[in-house]
Amino acid sequence: MKAVVIREFGAPSVMQVEDLPDPSPGAGQVLIRVSAAGVNPVDTYIRSGVYARKPALPHTPGMDIGGTIEAVGSGVTRLKPGDRVYAFLVNGGYAQLALVEEWQVRMLPSATSFAQGAAIGVPYATAWIALFRRAAARPGETVLIHGASGGVGLATVQMARAHGMHVIGTAGTEEGLAAVRAAGAHVAINHRTSGYADQVPTLAGSSGLNVVIEMLANVNLDRDLDLIAARGRVVIVGNRGRVEIDPRKTMAKDASIAGVMLFNATRDELNEAHSAIVGGLESGALKPVIGKELALSDAPQAHEAVMQPGALGKIVLKPA
């Protein structure tokens, strides 16, 4: 099979397509023929060697895939060859074949494409845990998704809207604002516009801003604490540097700040999240947005693109 291989940590150029032996499933494992592999910012951190968890080299990146089951190992009864599936927290998704544990695999609803399947794992599970576990967001509350046009942002918009919340999303381009509105935001505002945050209290209404899901905490966190209402919750999904805040802002409002890293989720949390996600896909409330589809050999380009501002949905690689 062909796969992207990293033999040293570094710039995107360290990723090269190589021929590797086809894997075989062991007990409790499933072999998936990959039709699409999602590209996540965390993939770039791992590739560069700056992530807290460094894989052994050589390494094939990629945690999210959509495809068809090729073979199953002994003890696997829930899945069979030919099933359309997506898989999450995969080790080695940028390849024509990927070996995963049975618990990491879910059936794809018939209306969900393989590319959309590759956009589910990290973005939608992160959004679900941030919104419902860390923020404990409830119907009727007002949620600001700060940086809503990327994969996690659009997933959060869809989930919040589907659960009866008043949704405000920000983006930095007209295309991004259109995508945020299409995902279900009641209001979309341009965070590149001077004074944009001054609009939030009025847009939040009488109850104020209850929850912020934050994609760039090093830029926005202190401002988020100004905007949040009493007993508000800020959940940090993304950050690219240090930030100085005034802790008195949290004290004055009984506000809280929490962080999310998907690797910290328990299996029970992941199972609960993906059960809800599949239900949302089946009902049509959740619909992953694909921003760009590239060939496996374009993995370096994909890693550069996923870190650029103004992302519109998910970038996926097509191994075929």
Salt bridges, closest charged atoms under 4 A:
GLU18 OE1 - ARG7 NH2 2.83
ASP19 OD1 - LYS2 NZ 2.93
GLU70 OE1 - ARG33 NE 3.08
ASP83 OD1 - LYS80 NZ 2.86
GLU141 OE2 - ARG138 NH2 2.97
GLU141 OE1 - ARG233 NH2 2.76
GLU214 OE1 - HIS146 ND1 2.90
ASP222 OD2 - LYS249 NZ 2.76
ASP224 OD1 - HIS146 ND1 3.02
ASP226 OD1 - LYS249 NZ 3.00
ASP254 OD2 - ARG231 NH2 3.90
GLU269 OE2 - ARG133 NE 3.78
GLU269 OE2 - ARG134 NH1 3.49
GLU272 OE1 - ARG133 NH2 2.34
GLU293 OE1 - LYS318 NZ 2.98
